[in-house]
Amino acid sequence: MRKLKRARLVAFDVDGTLIGRDLAISRGVRDAIARMQRAGIMGCLVTGRMYRATIPFARELGFDAPLICYQGAAIIDPATDEVVAHTALANDIVREVIARAERDRMHLQLYRNDEYYCEAQNRFSEFYAKLSMTQPVIVPSLREAFAYSPATKAVVIADAAAAEQYAEKLAREFTGRAAVTRSLPEFVEVFDLGVDKGVALRFVAGRLGIGNDETVAIGDSWNDAPLLEAAGLAIAMGSSPPELRAISDAVVGDLEHDGVAEAIDKYVLT
């Protein structure tokens, strides 16, 4: 286990770590975070979610550190809604993602100015809308809507098995040109090659005057790997895939067993 200097900032993934499909943070986790805050330790949300799908949880927990959204492509001050940093996906990559999704008949969503766009309402868009507590902007053509405008990221949504295969396919096709990851089993996300949760955590910690060796990160999924690698102490949830466990300093219980509370009490407040 890496030696943590002293915890000053804890970075929390959201889906699968703080909340499940019911979108609720448990009492045990909320109480543990309150104990952490009373000890003078800050919390930060690090997620693939849009800002407006993240800010309710930050407010519920009383977090005022910048929010890391869109896998790190946007960092936003929750007190002012100011976009502190933003890295868009290049237009040529956006056009190529659209073309590939059309060719493969995949449901695609593109993000811009904290809105997301798709061409039709279907079970995938409805699934996303429920999880994100938002609604899409329906457009006749993503090609036309994004012809001259960059996107913050692109998300393909499919059944889990199909999403796994599609993520592998896109990762091969965009090697060296764009980043591809899975957040939830059904989501394949494409964003700028220089973007990841770990880069964003280092940026936020630096902005707050906190060293990397004073940070703790807790996550549960493939897209959390850069986050855990960047932190002074890396903690994986019990539901994490083997690849994430392998790079973690500790593994705690899963969401249903308040793994975040265990992580705080066992590894942060020590």
Buried (B, 14 or more C-beta within 10 A) or exposed (E): EEEBEEBBBBBBBBBBBBBBEEBEBBEBBBEBBEBBBEEEBBBBBBBBBBBBBBBEBBEEBEBBBBBBBBBBBBBBBBEEEEBBBBBBBBBEBBBBBBEBBBEBEBBBBBBBEBBBBBBEEEEBBEBBBEBBEBEBEEBEEBBEBBEEEBBBBBBBBBEEEBBBEBBEBBBEEBEEBBBBBBBBBBBBBBBBBEBBBBBBBBBBBEBBEBBBBBBBBBBBBBBBBBBBBBBBBBBBBBBBBEEBBEBBBBBBBBBEBBBBBBBBBEBBBE
